[in-house]
Amino acid sequence: MNFARKVSVLVLITSLAACAREPAPIPVDTVAAATADLPLIVVYKSPTCGCCESWVGHMQGAGFPVEVRDMEDLGAIKAEVGVPAGLGSCHTGRVGNYFVEGHVPAEDVKRLLAEKPDARGLTVPGMPQGSPGMEQGGVPEPYDVLLVAKDGSTSVYAHHGD
């Protein structure tokens, strides 16, 4: 099976997992081949959250190496990286000098790393239906990815849906 097909299958498998379900395993050969050029993302999440695992699978499928750190209380890491109050989600990632909060699409993280804005990171507040890791059930809803500036202000970095 060629690399693009493996990634497509991986994305399909991981998109089927729901928050309450056990996530599908990621094929090791697919992950190793996909992670050659992108930086490590360290993801802090609840040990029981399937939608967080699905987002991890989405990032791996896009070529990111991912290290998962399960935690019961994510408040301290969100404060440490500078996620503004009210803009949080169910998991927090760190990549390079940025945070990635919630169900941010891999394409937006890649753009962030390429453009290197003077910012804290990206966030998708809440858990919008249809965002990466939240594809299961329901009708997808439009959502914004917000860029969080060093001063904590936000601007729309990308819009998805509609």
MARBA-3410 file (N, C-alpha, C, O; in Angstrom, 1 decimal):
162
0.9,-1.2,0.0,0.0,0.0,0.0,0.9,1.2,0.0,1.8,1.3,0.8 ~ 0.6,2.2,-0.9,1.5,3.4,-1.0,1.2,4.3,0.2,0.2,4.2,0.9 ~ 2.1,5.3,0.4,2.1,6.2,1.6,0.8,7.0,1.6,0.1,7.0,2.7 ~ 0.4,7.6,0.5,-0.9,8.4,0.5,-2.1,7.5,0.9,-3.0,8.0,1.6 ~ -2.1,6.3,0.4,-3.2,5.4,0.7,-3.2,5.1,2.2,-4.3,5.0,2.9
-2.0,4.8,2.8,-1.9,4.5,4.2,-2.4,5.7,5.0,-3.1,5.5,6.0 ~ -2.0,6.9,4.6,-2.5,8.1,5.4,-4.0,8.2,5.3,-4.6,8.5,6.3 ~ -4.5,8.0,4.1,-6.0,8.1,3.9,-6.7,7.1,4.8,-7.7,7.4,5.4 ~ -6.2,5.9,4.8,-6.8,4.8,5.6,-6.7,5.2,7.1,-7.7,5.0,7.9 ~ -5.6,5.7,7.5,-5.3,6.1,8.9,-6.3,7.2,9.3,-6.9,7.2,10.4
-6.5,8.2,8.4,-7.4,9.3,8.7,-8.8,8.8,8.9,-9.6,9.2,9.8 ~ -9.2,7.9,8.0,-10.6,7.3,8.0,-10.8,6.5,9.3,-11.8,6.7,10.0 ~ -9.8,5.7,9.7,-9.9,4.9,10.9,-10.0,5.8,12.1,-10.9,5.6,13.0 ~ -9.2,6.8,12.2,-9.2,7.7,13.4,-10.4,8.5,13.5,-10.8,8.9,14.6 ~ -11.0,8.9,12.3,-12.2,9.7,12.4,-13.4,9.0,12.9,-14.4,9.6,13.2
-13.4,7.7,12.9,-14.5,6.9,13.4,-14.6,6.8,14.9,-15.6,6.4,15.4 ~ -13.5,7.1,15.6,-13.5,7.0,17.0,-14.2,8.1,17.7,-14.1,9.3,17.3 ~ -15.0,7.9,18.7,-15.8,8.9,19.4,-15.1,9.1,20.8,-14.3,8.3,21.2 ~ -15.5,10.1,21.5,-15.0,10.4,22.8,-15.1,9.2,23.8,-14.1,9.0,24.5 ~ -16.2,8.5,23.7,-16.4,7.4,24.7,-15.9,6.1,24.2,-16.0,5.1,24.9
-15.3,6.0,23.0,-14.9,4.8,22.4,-13.4,4.6,22.5,-12.7,5.6,22.6 ~ -13.0,3.4,22.4,-11.5,3.1,22.4,-11.0,3.5,21.0,-11.6,3.0,20.0 ~ -10.0,4.3,20.8,-9.5,4.7,19.5,-8.8,3.5,18.8,-8.3,2.6,19.4 ~ -8.9,3.6,17.5,-8.2,2.6,16.6,-6.7,2.8,16.7,-6.2,3.9,16.8 ~ -5.9,1.7,16.7,-4.5,1.8,16.8,-3.9,2.4,15.5,-4.5,2.2,14.4
-2.8,3.1,15.7,-2.2,3.8,14.5,-1.1,2.8,14.0,-0.2,2.4,14.8 ~ -1.1,2.4,12.7,-0.1,1.5,12.2,1.3,2.2,12.3,1.5,3.3,11.8 ~ 2.2,1.5,13.0,3.6,2.0,13.2,4.3,2.4,12.0,5.0,3.5,11.9 ~ 4.2,1.6,10.9,5.0,1.9,9.7,4.4,3.2,9.0,5.2,3.9,8.4 ~ 3.1,3.4,9.1,2.5,4.7,8.6,3.0,5.9,9.4,3.4,6.9,8.8
3.1,5.8,10.7,3.5,6.9,11.5,5.0,7.2,11.3,5.4,8.4,11.1 ~ 5.8,6.2,11.2,7.3,6.4,11.0,7.5,7.1,9.6,8.3,8.0,9.5 ~ 6.8,6.6,8.6,7.0,7.2,7.3,6.5,8.6,7.2,7.1,9.5,6.5 ~ 5.4,8.9,8.0,4.8,10.3,7.9,5.5,11.3,8.7,5.3,12.5,8.4 ~ 6.3,11.0,9.7,6.8,11.9,10.6,8.2,12.5,10.3,8.9,13.1,11.2
8.7,12.2,9.2,10.1,12.5,8.9,10.5,14.0,8.9,11.6,14.3,9.4 ~ 9.6,14.9,8.5,10.0,16.3,8.4,9.3,17.3,9.3,9.6,18.5,9.3 ~ 8.4,16.9,10.1,7.6,17.8,11.0,8.1,17.7,12.4,8.5,16.6,12.9 ~ 8.0,18.8,13.2,8.4,18.8,14.6,7.4,18.0,15.5,6.3,17.8,15.2 ~ 7.9,17.5,16.6,7.2,16.8,17.6,6.1,17.7,18.2,6.3,18.9,18.5
4.9,17.2,18.4,3.8,17.8,19.1,3.6,17.0,20.4,3.4,15.8,20.4 ~ 3.7,17.7,21.6,3.5,17.0,22.8,2.0,17.4,23.2,1.7,18.6,23.3 ~ 1.2,16.4,23.4,-0.2,16.6,23.7,-0.6,16.2,25.1,-0.3,15.1,25.5 ~ -1.2,17.1,25.8,-1.6,16.9,27.2,-3.2,16.7,27.1,-3.9,17.5,26.6 ~ -3.6,15.5,27.6,-5.0,15.2,27.5,-5.5,14.3,28.7,-4.6,13.8,29.4
-6.8,14.1,28.8,-7.3,13.2,29.8,-7.1,11.8,29.3,-7.1,11.5,28.1 ~ -6.8,10.9,30.2,-6.5,9.5,29.8,-7.7,8.8,29.2,-7.5,7.7,28.5 ~ -8.9,9.3,29.4,-10.1,8.6,28.9,-10.8,9.2,27.7,-11.8,8.8,27.3 ~ -10.2,10.3,27.1,-10.9,11.0,26.1,-10.6,10.5,24.7,-9.5,10.6,24.2 ~ -11.6,9.8,24.1,-11.4,9.3,22.7,-11.3,10.3,21.6,-10.6,10.1,20.7
-12.0,11.5,21.8,-11.9,12.5,20.7,-10.5,13.1,20.7,-10.1,13.5,19.7 ~ -9.9,13.2,21.9,-8.5,13.7,21.9,-7.6,12.7,21.2,-6.7,13.1,20.5 ~ -7.8,11.4,21.4,-7.1,10.3,20.7,-7.3,10.4,19.2,-6.4,10.2,18.4 ~ -8.5,10.7,18.8,-8.8,10.9,17.4,-8.1,12.1,16.8,-7.6,12.0,15.7 ~ -8.0,13.2,17.6,-7.2,14.3,17.1,-5.7,14.0,17.0,-5.0,14.4,16.0
-5.2,13.2,18.0,-3.8,12.8,17.9,-3.6,11.9,16.6,-2.6,12.1,15.9 ~ -4.5,11.1,16.3,-4.5,10.3,15.1,-4.5,11.2,13.8,-3.8,10.9,12.8 ~ -5.3,12.2,13.9,-5.4,13.2,12.7,-4.0,13.8,12.5,-3.6,14.0,11.4 ~ -3.4,14.2,13.6,-2.1,14.9,13.5,-1.0,13.9,13.0,-0.2,14.3,12.2 ~ -1.0,12.7,13.5,-0.1,11.7,13.1,-0.3,11.4,11.6,0.6,11.2,10.8
-1.6,11.3,11.2,-1.9,11.0,9.8,-1.4,12.2,8.9,-1.2,11.9,7.7 ~ -1.3,13.4,9.4,-0.8,14.5,8.7,0.7,14.6,8.7,1.3,15.5,8.1 ~ 1.4,13.7,9.4,2.8,13.6,9.4,3.5,14.1,10.6,4.8,14.1,10.7 ~ 2.8,14.5,11.6,3.4,15.0,12.9,3.8,13.8,13.8,2.9,12.9,14.0 ~ 5.0,13.8,14.4,5.2,12.9,15.5,4.5,13.4,16.7,4.6,14.6,16.9
3.9,12.6,17.5,3.1,13.0,18.6,3.5,12.2,19.9,3.6,11.0,19.9 ~ 3.8,13.0,21.0,4.0,12.4,22.3,2.8,12.7,23.1,2.5,13.9,23.3 ~ 2.1,11.7,23.7,0.9,12.0,24.5,1.3,11.9,26.0,2.0,11.0,26.4 ~ 0.8,12.9,26.7,1.0,12.9,28.2,-0.4,13.0,28.8,-1.1,14.0,28.8 ~ -0.9,11.9,29.4,-2.2,11.8,30.0,-2.1,12.5,31.4,-1.2,12.2,32.1
-3.1,13.3,31.6,-3.2,14.1,32.9,-4.7,14.2,33.3,-5.6,14.2,32.4 ~ -4.9,14.2,34.6,-6.3,14.4,35.1,-6.7,15.9,35.1,-7.8,16.2,34.8 ~ -5.7,16.8,35.4,-6.0,18.2,35.5,-5.2,19.0,34.5,-4.0,19.0,34.6 ~ -5.8,19.5,33.5,-5.1,20.2,32.4,-5.0,21.7,32.7,-4.3,22.4,31.9 ~ -5.6,22.2,33.7,-5.5,23.7,34.0,-4.1,24.3,34.1,-3.9,25.3,33.6
-3.2,23.5,34.8,-1.9,24.1,34.9,-1.1,24.2,33.6,-0.5,25.2,33.4 ~ -1.3,23.2,32.7,-0.6,23.3,31.4,-1.2,24.4,30.6,-0.5,25.1,29.9 ~ -2.5,24.6,30.6,-3.2,25.7,29.9,-2.7,27.0,30.3,-2.4,27.9,29.5 ~ -2.5,27.2,31.7,-2.0,28.4,32.2,-0.6,28.6,31.8,-0.1,29.8,31.5 ~ 0.2,27.6,31.9,1.7,27.7,31.6,1.9,28.1,30.2,2.8,28.9,29.9
1.1,27.6,29.2,1.4,28.0,27.8,0.7,29.2,27.4,1.0,29.8,26.3 ~ -0.3,29.7,28.2,-1.0,31.0,27.9,-2.3,30.9,27.2,-2.6,31.8,26.4 ~ -3.0,29.8,27.4,-4.3,29.7,26.8,-5.3,30.7,27.5,-5.4,30.5,28.7 ~ -5.8,31.7,26.8,-6.7,32.6,27.6,-7.9,32.0,28.1,-8.5,31.0,27.6 ~ -8.4,32.5,29.3,-9.6,32.0,29.9,-10.8,32.0,28.9,-10.9,33.0,28.2
-11.6,30.9,28.9,-12.7,30.9,28.0,-12.4,30.4,26.6,-13.3,30.3,25.8 ~ -11.1,30.2,26.3,-10.8,29.7,24.9,-10.2,28.3,24.9,-9.5,27.9,23.9 ~ -10.4,27.6,26.0,-9.9,26.3,26.1,-10.7,25.2,25.4,-11.8,25.4,24.9 ~ -10.2,24.0,25.4,-10.8,22.8,24.9,-10.4,21.6,25.7,-10.0,21.8,26.9 ~ -10.5,20.4,25.2,-10.3,19.2,25.9,-8.8,18.7,25.9,-8.5,17.9,26.7
-8.0,19.3,25.1,-6.6,18.9,25.1,-5.7,20.1,24.7,-6.2,21.0,24.1 ~ -4.5,20.1,25.1,-3.5,21.2,24.8,-2.3,20.5,24.2,-1.7,19.6,24.8 ~ -1.8,21.1,23.2,-0.5,20.6,22.5,0.5,21.7,22.6,0.2,22.9,22.6 ~ 1.8,21.3,22.5,2.9,22.2,22.3,3.7,21.7,21.1,4.1,20.6,21.0 ~ 4.0,22.7,20.2,4.8,22.4,19.1,5.7,23.6,18.8,5.1,24.7,18.6
7.0,23.4,18.7,7.9,24.5,18.6,7.6,25.5,19.8,7.6,25.1,20.9 ~ 7.5,26.8,19.5,7.2,27.8,20.5,5.7,28.1,20.6,5.4,29.1,21.2 ~ 4.9,27.2,20.2,3.4,27.5,20.1,2.6,26.5,20.9,3.1,25.4,21.1 ~ 1.4,26.9,21.3,0.5,26.0,21.8,-0.6,25.7,20.7,-0.8,26.6,19.9 ~ -1.2,24.6,20.8,-2.3,24.2,19.9,-3.4,23.7,20.8,-3.2,22.6,21.4
-4.4,24.5,21.0,-5.5,24.1,21.9,-6.7,23.6,21.2,-7.3,24.3,20.3 ~ -7.1,22.4,21.5,-8.3,21.8,21.0,-8.1,21.2,19.6,-7.1,20.9,19.2 ~ -9.3,21.2,18.9,-9.4,20.4,17.7,-8.9,21.2,16.4,-9.7,21.4,15.5 ~ -7.7,21.7,16.5,-7.2,22.5,15.4,-6.7,21.6,14.2,-6.1,20.6,14.5 ~ -7.2,21.9,13.0,-6.7,21.0,11.9,-5.2,21.1,11.6,-4.6,22.1,11.9
-4.7,20.0,11.2,-3.2,19.9,11.0,-2.8,20.9,9.9,-1.7,21.4,10.1 ~ -3.6,21.2,8.9,-3.2,22.1,7.9,-3.0,23.5,8.5,-2.1,24.2,8.0 ~ -3.7,23.9,9.5,-3.5,25.2,10.2,-2.3,25.2,11.0,-1.6,26.2,11.1 ~ -1.9,24.0,11.7,-0.7,23.9,12.4,0.5,24.0,11.5,1.5,24.7,11.8 ~ 0.4,23.4,10.4,1.5,23.5,9.4,1.7,24.9,8.9,2.8,25.4,8.8
0.6,25.6,8.6,0.7,27.0,8.2,1.3,27.8,9.3,2.2,28.7,9.0 ~ 0.9,27.6,10.6,1.5,28.4,11.7,3.0,28.2,11.7,3.7,29.2,11.9 ~ 3.4,27.0,11.6,4.9,26.7,11.7,5.6,27.3,10.5,6.8,27.6,10.6 ~ 5.0,27.3,9.3,5.6,27.9,8.1,5.7,29.4,8.2,6.7,30.0,7.8 ~ 4.6,30.1,8.7,4.6,31.5,8.8,5.3,32.1,10.0,5.8,33.3,9.9
5.4,31.3,11.0,6.0,31.8,12.3,5.6,33.1,12.8,6.4,34.0,13.0 ~ 4.3,33.3,13.0,3.8,34.6,13.6,4.3,34.8,15.0,4.6,33.8,15.7 ~ 4.4,36.1,15.4,4.8,36.4,16.8,3.6,36.2,17.6,2.8,37.2,17.9 ~ 3.3,35.0,18.1,2.1,34.7,18.8,2.3,33.5,19.8,3.4,32.9,19.8 ~ 1.3,33.3,20.6,1.3,32.2,21.6,0.9,30.9,20.9,1.6,29.9,21.2
-0.1,30.9,20.1,-0.5,29.7,19.5,-1.9,29.8,18.8,-2.4,30.9,18.6 ~ -2.5,28.6,18.6,-3.8,28.5,18.0,-4.8,27.8,18.9,-4.4,27.0,19.7 ~ -6.0,28.2,18.8,-7.1,27.5,19.6,-8.4,27.4,18.8,-8.7,28.2,18.0 ~ -9.0,26.2,19.0,-10.4,26.0,18.6,-11.2,25.8,19.9,-11.2,24.7,20.5 ~ -11.8,26.9,20.4,-12.5,26.8,21.7,-13.6,25.8,21.6,-14.3,25.6,20.6
-13.8,25.1,22.7,-14.9,24.1,22.8,-14.6,22.9,22.0,-13.4,22.5,21.8 ~ -15.6,22.2,21.5,-15.4,21.0,20.7,-16.4,21.0,19.5,-17.4,20.2,19.6 ~ -16.1,21.8,18.5,-17.1,21.9,17.4,-17.3,20.6,16.6,-16.3,19.9,16.3 ~ -18.5,20.2,16.4,-18.8,19.0,15.6,-18.3,19.2,14.2,-18.5,20.2,13.6 ~ -17.5,18.2,13.8,-17.0,18.2,12.5,-15.5,18.6,12.4,-14.8,18.4,11.4
-15.0,19.1,13.5,-13.5,19.5,13.6,-12.8,18.2,13.7,-13.3,17.2,14.1 ~ -11.4,18.2,13.4,-10.7,16.9,13.5,-10.8,16.3,14.9,-10.5,16.9,15.9 ~ -11.2,15.1,14.9,-11.4,14.4,16.2,-12.9,14.4,16.7,-13.2,13.6,17.5 ~ -13.6,15.3,16.1,-15.1,15.4,16.4,-16.0,15.2,15.2,-17.0,15.8,15.1 ~ -15.5,14.3,14.3,-16.3,14.0,13.1,-17.5,13.1,13.4,-18.4,13.0,12.5
-17.5,12.3,14.5,-18.5,11.3,14.7,-19.9,11.9,15.0,-20.1,12.9,15.8 ~ -20.9,11.4,14.3,-22.3,11.8,14.5,-22.6,13.3,14.3,-21.7,14.1,14.2 ~ -23.8,13.6,14.3,-24.3,15.0,14.2,-23.9,15.7,12.9,-23.3,15.1,12.0 ~ -24.4,16.9,12.8,-24.1,17.7,11.6,-22.9,18.6,11.9,-22.9,19.3,12.9 ~ -21.9,18.6,11.0,-20.8,19.4,11.1,-21.2,20.9,11.3,-22.1,21.3,10.6
-20.5,21.6,12.1,-20.8,23.0,12.3,-19.6,23.8,11.9,-18.4,23.4,12.1 ~ -19.8,25.0,11.4,-18.7,25.9,11.0,-18.0,26.3,12.3,-18.6,26.5,13.4 ~ -16.7,26.5,12.2,-15.9,27.0,13.4,-14.7,27.8,12.9,-14.2,27.7,11.8 ~ -14.1,28.6,13.8,-12.9,29.3,13.6,-11.8,28.8,14.4,-11.9,28.3,15.5 ~ -10.6,28.9,13.8,-9.3,28.7,14.5,-8.8,30.1,14.8,-8.7,30.9,13.9
-8.6,30.3,16.1,-8.1,31.6,16.5,-6.6,31.6,16.7,-6.0,30.7,17.3 ~ -6.0,32.7,16.3,-4.6,33.0,16.6,-4.5,33.8,17.9,-5.1,34.9,17.9 ~ -3.8,33.3,18.9,-3.7,34.0,20.1,-2.3,34.8,20.1,-1.3,34.2,20.1 ~ -2.4,36.1,20.1,-1.2,37.0,20.1,-0.5,36.9,21.4,-1.1,36.4,22.4 ~ 0.7,37.4,21.5,1.5,37.5,22.7,0.7,38.2,23.8,0.9,37.9,25.0
-0.1,39.2,23.5,-0.8,40.0,24.5,-2.1,39.3,24.9,-2.9,39.9,25.7 ~ -2.4,38.2,24.3,-3.7,37.4,24.7,-4.8,37.8,23.8,-5.9,37.1,23.9 ~ -4.7,38.8,22.9,-5.8,39.1,22.0,-5.9,38.0,20.9,-4.9,37.2,20.7 ~ -7.0,37.9,20.3,-7.2,36.9,19.3,-7.7,37.5,17.9,-8.2,38.6,17.9 ~ -7.4,36.7,16.9,-7.9,37.1,15.6,-8.2,35.7,14.9,-7.6,34.7,15.2
-9.1,35.8,13.9,-9.4,34.6,13.2,-8.3,34.2,12.2,-7.9,35.0,11.4 ~ -7.7,33.0,12.4,-6.6,32.5,11.6,-7.1,31.7,10.4,-6.5,31.8,9.4 ~ -8.2,31.0,10.7,-8.8,30.2,9.6,-10.3,29.9,10.0,-10.6,29.8,11.1 ~ -11.1,29.8,8.9,-12.5,29.5,9.1,-12.7,28.1,8.4,-12.3,27.9,7.3 ~ -13.5,27.2,9.0,-13.8,25.9,8.4,-15.3,25.7,8.5,-16.0,26.1,9.4
-15.8,25.2,7.4,-17.2,25.0,7.2,-17.9,26.1,6.5,-17.3,27.1,6.2 ~ -19.2,25.9,6.2,-20.0,26.9,5.4,-19.4,27.1,4.1,-19.9,27.9,3.3
END
